[in-house]
Amino acid sequence: MHVLLVASAFNSLTQRVHAELRDHGHSVAVELALPAADLAASVGRHRPDLIVAPMLTSAVPEEVWSAHTCLIVHPGPVGDRGPSSLDRALLDGVPRWGVTVLQANAEMDAGDVWATVECPGPDPDESKSAWYRGEVADAALEAVLLAVDRFASGTYVPEPQTGGLARPLLRQEHRRIDWPRDGTERVLRTLRAADSRPGVRDELLGGVWYLHGGHPEDRLRGRPGELLATRAGAVCRATADGAVWIPELRAHRAPGQPSAPKLPATLALGDLLPGLPELPAPAEAGPGPGPRTWSDIGYHEEGGAGFLSFSFPGGAMSTAHCRRLLDAYRTACARPTSVLVLGGGRDFFSNGIHLGVIEAAADPAEESWANINAMDDLVEAVLTTTDRLVISALGGNAAAGGAVLALAADEVWCRSGVVLGPHYRLMGLYGSEFWTYTLPRRTGRAAAERLAAAALPLSTAAARRLGLVDRTLDCPPGEFPARAAALAARLSGHAATTSRIATKKARRELDEARRPLASYRAAELERMRQTFFDPQAPYHALRRAFVGKVRPDATPPHLARAVPALHGTPRPARPVAVTGPGVFDEAPDPGRC
């Protein structure tokens, strides 16, 4: 079938639906529901067999739903209605939740049900956005694929809803933190229910800010509401019975103005920040009991495997993030391990350079240049590691330079629901991070050029067929870190690992003799330098629009264009565990060209 996706934005769920519908044999196009656009006319041009709305914040016009079957993905169980479903579920601490695919009609979220799938409620230690991209997205995909199959059958009759309660939008007055009275757990629920948007509006150091993210701190105490310390750009703030780490702040702006960028809290506060102690992160941040604290980078070992974890808000990596991660990587490489795992968490791996920090800089061109060079330094360190196997473990999505960072490793392991976007052009950039070396060596040059030009999301299954992914783990998001760790620990003790390391070293030396890495880097950076320091380059306007959440006037052509199915035979609706050339096979470096 030809499926048209209608969405308020091409967000992570819409990207995943786009990629997996193509995997299942459907052609797909996208139309964004924009204020200035005539959605009915756009739908008429596409002439779709079916409309699916994975993420829609406005009502579908009657002239659309009355003429076409339009399926709405609602992030709540049958009977749940309203725009703040996930926020309320997290605040209420529900043990079970669900996703419903319903048919659009005249009443919001009240249409007939085509499919509904249950999922676990939010983990108390995870944010709304991590839950949305994980368990909720898994349920949404299962429900969408089931609903599409039922529609295609031509025989299924959707079930009408009975009852249900439409609950209003959660506004800032419902999210207020009472610092003198609210304990840590209540503060964390409030912060996590507002992540990544809209944030929690609060007063701090004489200004109005939106607080983004929250992590518990069990050791520090102080007067409720006061700032106690800093760490890696975050601030620690006292609660009624403890403290929380807040990684990011966003300045309040008047209605009608572009949104301010989310920034590391210490950078956002700048000179307003009083003299506070900068507390180092714990020496080892592995799993296990102990007083709770927060760090965005951690390291631990299991057997002969080292695990360098990192989790930066939104997957964005500033110059400072890259440099700290490079320092941690070099320290990890000094340890006596045969396998080093990068990432391994359940949410974003990386999305490349930090456009928010760049936009807020006094000289965005200079900060862009510093950031891309710091990313290149990190990727080069991974590429030139020849004394152990390096694994990129992606429990969450990766895009742009972050996806290319993953490809620098010897193997890429992904959870089955991950979406990859190994391209740059939508931000007006040529790209760097040695992509002209790492992408073609996995996919071949022609396929690499097609991926860069198409600028479309890839499912894990599609990425594996192209050679970008070596192993997929079909498991819930919360199980991915342990599953990846167990595989890595087994790999470190396998007899073939030593010979694989030797083969890897020889291959790197051969590649270096053919064309030095420095040559790839210089050529890529020259293209990037020309863009960064050209005030008229589209990159600058695109960056400002992205950071300011400025919606386009029309759907970008690459999305509106119908994209054919990736193959003709649909796969089963439930994902199948895929194992590629095993980590224990004798053949070194599976997936290489």
Order of alpha helices (4+ residues) and beta strands (2+ residues): beta-alpha-beta-alpha-beta-alpha-beta-beta-alpha-beta-beta-alpha-alpha-beta-alpha-beta-beta-beta-beta-beta-beta-beta-beta-alpha-beta-beta-alpha-beta-alpha-alpha-beta-beta-alpha-beta-beta-alpha-alpha-beta-alpha-beta-alpha-alpha-alpha-alpha-alpha
